[in-house]
């Protein structure tokens, strides 16, 4: 995954869970390096599945 895609994933999680996922620069700096190791399309697919079944934001390891 590219950096812009990782940021998009975090923004998507924030939009899906506005009251439960507070993204700030510190959180982004911690999560982006882990997201860069992941497959973008795979993460989006898992995030979509997770959003349908859970009212809480996913841990990064789950997507």
Secondary structure as UniProt FT lines:
FT   HELIX           3..16
FT   TURN            17..20
FT   HELIX           25..36
FT   HELIX           40..53
FT   HELIX           60..62
//
